[in-house]
C-alpha cells in the first residue's frame, strides 16, 4: 500500500511517499509475510550512538530519499569505490544506521576530509547526502547551504537542533536531549494504550534508565493481571481503577524528560588517562548496570555516564537478592563486551576477574574476586545462601578479562 505522510517539522520533505509493506492484500498476505528475514548487515544502533559520543568533532547527515534511490548493497559500494575514497570506507561500513549518518573525527581537517569523501562516494552511486550538521561550523564551510540541516545564521538561533536516531542533538551547545511529547492520557486506560505511551520514550543509551525501569515494572504488573475467572487481561479491557490512577500520575511527569540535557562528548581534548567503570547492583524488583567514563586531565577528574542497561526481576519465580546480583553481574559482563567492541579501544592493563560456585553440601559456597568492575556484588555468607545459581551465568563471568585503562582516549 502506498500513501502520503505529512511531516511539518521536516526541513526538506514536508510530504513523503510511504510504502506500507505490512498492509495485507486481498490474498490475506503482505509483502513482509512473504519475505525472508535476512542477516543483520549493519552496525546496531547502540554501538553507533556510543561511538558518536566519543568524537570531539561530531558529524551527522541523512541520505536523501533512500528508499526511492538505486538498490545497491553497501558492501558493493565500499568494494567498488573504497580505493578512491579511503577516508570514507570505515564511515560507510560502521557509522550508518539505514540512511542516518552519525560519525565524527578528532580534528577539523579529518572531519572535512571525511565529509567530502563520504559525500562523493555515496553521490557516485546515486545517494546524495543532505541535512548535514556539526558542532564545528568550519566542517560545514564547503557544503551547500541547501544541504545543511540548520540555518547558517546559528548565532541568532542557539537552540537549533537536529533529530536523528531518536535523539535530539543541539550542535552549537553540543548537548543531547530527549523528544517526549506525550498527549494527555485517555480517560479510560487499557494495556494497549499504556503500551503506546511507553513506546514513545526512546532511550537507546539508557541515560534515563531509572524512569524506564519504573515504566517496565508497571508494564510487568499489567502482564500479570488476571480477571476474576483467572484469564489474562485483554489488550482493550479497562484497567483496574487503582492502576489507571497510578499510571496517570506517572504519565504526568514524563514530559519533563524533555528538559534533561546531556553532554554528547564524553571525553576531553587533552587527557592523562581514561577509565571505564562498570557498576552493577540489584533489588528484589529489578537489576542493572551502568558504564561510566572516568577522565583524568590537568583540569582534574570528570566522570560521565556512557550507557546503562536494566532488567526487571521475573515474577514467576522469586529469587534472592544474591541471585539477582549475579544476574546483574552477567548483565555487566555483556555490557562490558558490547562497549569494548563498539568503541574499538585498545587495552593498557588487564585485571583478571573470576567467579566460581562450589556446591559443598549442605549449602553452595561462593568464591569470588571482584576487584574493580563489580565492587557491589556482595553475596551473603553461605549458610543463608538460598539459591543454587545456574551454571550459564557463572560461565559467562568466569575468566573475564576486564580493561581498566585505555590507550586511545575516548
N, C-alpha and C positions, 0 to 999 in steps of 0.2 A: 504494500500500500504506500502510495506517495502522497504527502500532504505538506503544506507550508507551516513553518514555525516562525512566530514573530518574537523578536528579542530587541526591545527598545534600548537596552543597555549596551548592545554591541556597538563597537566603534567602526566596524567595517561592513558587516552584513546584517541589516535590520530584519530581512526576511530571507530565510534559507529553506531549501528543499530537504525534507527528511524522508528516508526510506524506512518504513516500519517492517522489518524482517520477521517480526513476531506475529504479524497480522495473518490470521488463517483465511484461506480462500474457501471457495465452495466445496473443495475436496476435504476440508476439515484439517488441512495441514498448512504450515507456514514454511517459509524458506529456512528458518532456523531449525525446524523439525527435521528437515531433510539433509542438513549439512553436518558433516563430521566435525567433531571438536579437534582442532589441530593442536600441535605443541605450542608452548609459550616461546615466542621468538624475540621478545624484547625484555629489557630490564623491568623489574617490578617497581611500582610507584614509590614504595618506602625508600628503596635504595637511591632512586633519582632525587627525591626531595632531601634526603640526608646529605648527599653529596653537594646539592645546591647550597646547603648551609655552610659548606667548608671553603667556598671560593671568596677571596677578598673582593673580586670584581664579578658580579653576577650578570648573567645574560638570559633573557627569555625571548621567545619568538613562537610563531604559530604558522604551520603550513596552510596556505590559503586553499580552502575548499578541498581538503584532501580526498574526500570520498567521491569527488567529481573529476579527479585527475587520472592520469595514466596508472594502470596497475603495474607496479614494479616492486619486486622484493628488495627490501633494504640491503640485504647481503649482496645482491647482484649489483646494486648501485655502488657499494663500497668496493667491490672487486673491480668493477669497470672504471671507476673514477678515482679510486684511492691514491694511485700513484701521482695523479695530477693535483690532488688536494690533500696532502699528508696531514695537515693540521685539523682536517675535518673528519678523518676516519674514526677516531675514538669518540668524538662527539656524536656522530651519526649512529654509531653502534650502541652507545651506552646512555646518552643523555636525552633521548626522545621517548616520550610516552604517547604512542599513537601519533598525533600531529603536534603535540606540545613539546617545545624545547626548553629545558632547564639546565643551564650549564654555567660556565664561568672560567676564570683564569686568574693567575697570580699577579699579573701586571697588565697595564693598559695595552702595551704593544701586542702581547699574546692574545688578549681579548679581541683586538681589532682584526688580527690575522684569522682567528677562529671565525669571527662573524663573516669575513669576506669569503673564506674558503667553504664554509658550510653553505652559505647562500649560493655561491657559484655552483657547487656540486649538486645541490638539490634543484637549482634552476635548470641545469643541463638535462635533468630528467623530467622537467615539467612540474616541479613542486616549488613554486615561489614562496618565500618566507615573508610573513607580514607580522605586524604587532610587535616589533622589536622594542625592548626596554632594557635598561641597565641602570645601576646605581652610580655609574660614572658616565657623564654626558659625552666625554671625549670618545668613548667607544662607539657612539652612535653618530659621530660627526659626518661620516660619508654615506649614511643610509638615508634614502629619500624621505622627506617629511611625511608623504602619504603612506609609508610603510612603518611608521612609528606607532606604538600603542598609545602614547600620551602626547599631549601638546608640547611643542618645544618651548613654550613660554612657562617652563616649570617653576621659575622663581615666583610667579604670580599665583601658582596653584600648588602649594606644597603638599596638599593631601591627595594628589592624584595617585591612583593605584591601578594595578593590573590584577586580573583574576585568572589564575592558572592552576590546574590540577587540584581544584577545591580549596586553594588558599588565596588570600588577598595579600598582595605584596606592594608596599609603598617604596618605590625605588629611591626617592630623594632622602628619606629618613632611614632606608634600608631596614624597615620593620615589617613583620608579618602579623596578620590578624585573621580572624575568622569571619565568614559571611553567614550569619544566622539571622534569618528574618522569618521567624515563625508567626503564623497568624494566631489570633485568639483561639483557644481550644473550643471545640464544639460543646454545646450544652450537654449532650449525651455522648459519652466516650465508649469506644469499643477497642478490642485488641488491634484491629486493623488501623483505626485512626491513631492510636498511640504509637504504633509501629511507624506510621507515615511521618509523625512528628520526629521520632527518634532518628529516622533515616536521614533527616535534613541536617544533622550535626555531623560534619565530616572532619575527622581529626586523624589523618594517617600517621602523624608523628607521635601521637599520644601526649600532646602538650597540655591538654585539659583532661587528662586521664581520670582524675577524681570525679569529675562531673559525668563523664561517660560511664564510669563504674556504677554510680548511683542509678543511672538510667538502665544499665544492664541488669542490675538487681531487681528493679521494678519489673522489667520485661520477664525476668525469670519467674517472678511471682505470678504474673499473668499466665504464663505457660503451665503453671502448676494448678491453676484454678479448676475446680470441679463443680458441676451442677449438683442439685440435691439428689439426683439419681446416680451420681458418680461419673458422668460423662465430662469430657473436656469442654471448656467454653468455646463456642463457635466464634469465628472472626468478627461477626457483626452483632453479637449479643451484647447488650449494655453491661458494662462492668458494675460490680457492687458499688454502692454509694461511697463507701469509705475509700475505695481505690480511686474513684473518679475525683474525689476531693484532694487526695494526696497528689495525684498527677497534676491537677490544675495548679496547685500551689508550687510544685516543682517547675511546671511549664512557664509560670510567670517570671521565673528567674533566668531562663535560658537565653533570652535575647541579650542579656548582659555580657555573654561571651564575646559579643562583637566589639566590646570596648577593650578587650585584652589585646595588648600589643607586645610582640616578642621579637627580639633582635634576630634577624636572619643569620648573620655571620656569627659563628660560634667561636672563632679564633681571634687572633690579634695580628698586627703587622709584624712585630718582632717578638719572638718568644724564646725562652730558655728551655722549656720542656712542656710537653703535652701529655696528660694522663687521662685515660678513660676509666671512670669508676662506675661499677655496676652494683646497685643496692637492691636486694630482693627481700620481701617480707610477706607475711600472710596473716589473715584474721580468719575467724570462723566463717565469714561470708565471701571473702574474695582474697586473691593474692596477685602480686605484680612485681615488676622490676623497672628501675629507672637507670638510664645511662647518662652520666654527667661528663662533660669535658672540663677538665681542670687545667688551667693555663697559668704558667709562671713566667713573668716578664720583669723588666726593670721597673714597671709601674706597679708591680705587686701580683697578687693571685686573683684570678677570676674564674668563676665556675658557671657553666651554662648547661641547662638541660638539653640534651640532644634528642632523645626519644624515650618512650616508655611503652610497656605492654602490661595488660592486666586481664585476668580471667575471673569469673565468678566460681565459687565452690559448688560442686554438684549437690543437688537436693536429694537425689535418690539414695545416696549413701553418705552417712555422716562420718567425717574423718576428723582426726585430732589435729590440733594446730601444728604439731611436729610433722605430720604427713603433708599438710598444705604448705608448710615451709619448704619441704623437699620439692614439692611441685613448683614452688616459686623459684627454687634454685635451678631446676630444669629449664624453666622459662628464661632464667637469666643466662644460662648456657646458650640457649638457642638465640637469644637476642645478641649476645656477645659475638657469636659466629656470624650473624647477619650484619652487624655493624662492621666487623673487620673485613668481611668480603665486599661490602658495599663501598667502604671508604678506601679500600685497596692500600692500606698503610703497611709499613714495614716495622718490625719489632726490634727494639734495642735490648730489652731484658725480658726474660720469661720467668714466671713463677709457677712451679708445678703444683697443681691443685689435685687433691684426691678425695674421694668419698667412697666409703665402703660400708656394707652392712654385714654384721656377723650374727648368725641365728643361734646363739648359745642359749639353750633352754635354762629357765623357763621363759625368758624374755629375750627378744632380739637386742643386740648390742650395737650401738652406733659408734663407729670410729671415724673421726673426721679431721681435716686440717684445712680450715678456711682461713686464708691469710689476708687477702685484700678485697677480692671481688665479692665474697659472700660473708661479710662480718656479722650479719644479723641472723644467720642461721644458727639457732641455739636449741638443739633437741633437748628434751627433758632427761633427767637421769634414767637409766634403763629400767629400773624397777617399775616406773609408771608409764613406760612407753607402750602404748596400747595398740599401735598399728604395726603390721608386718608390711614393710614397703615393697611395692612391686619391683621386679628386677630391672625393667626397662629404664626408668629414670636414673637408677644408680649407674647403669652402663653408659648413659649419656654424659654423666658428670665425671665418671672415672677417668683419670689420666688427662684431665683438661689442662691444656697449656694456655695460660692467660697472660696477655700482653698488658703491661702496666705503663710502658713508656714507648713513645712512637718517634721514629726518625723524622719524618716529614710532618711539620706542624699542620694541624687541620683547622 
